[in-house]
Amino acid sequence: PEAQDDTASDYILPKSNTEKLTEADLAGLSKEQLRLARNEIYARNGMIFGIEDLDEYFKGKSWYTPKYSSDEFYDKVEMNVIEETNVAFILQLEKSMN
């Protein structure tokens, strides 16, 4: 068995900060799971959402360290290109599910 980071299973998309997502990665996720997966990318970077269900969900994750309000986040945090691409990709799929 391959060694696995204990926290990897605590993510919907464990590699969304390092690997460009494909449609196959997102296949089978519900619209709500996609929303959480998209926000997981922000949460990984310390965003505090100020949206009750998101804040509660991420507080339950071992890896989550809330650092920045959403206003501060956009001023202080520079997400990498892969993260930015994945956020846009997930959002596009969410919108197509309406």
C-alpha angles and dihedrals in degrees: 000000000000118000111257130197105245091230095052092086088053090069129077088213108018095187100041090114096052108027132051108246123236131203087257090059090056099038112122096018116128121231089258092049089051090052090052092045091052092048090045087071090057093041090054087060093051104263118163103207104200086217109115101220093046094046091049093047095051094042085066092059119097092217098049116111110176109214113146136043111231089259093052092042095065091048098045110027124073110193118205123255092257091053092048091048093048093049090053092045094051092045091052090053092047091053091049090057095064 
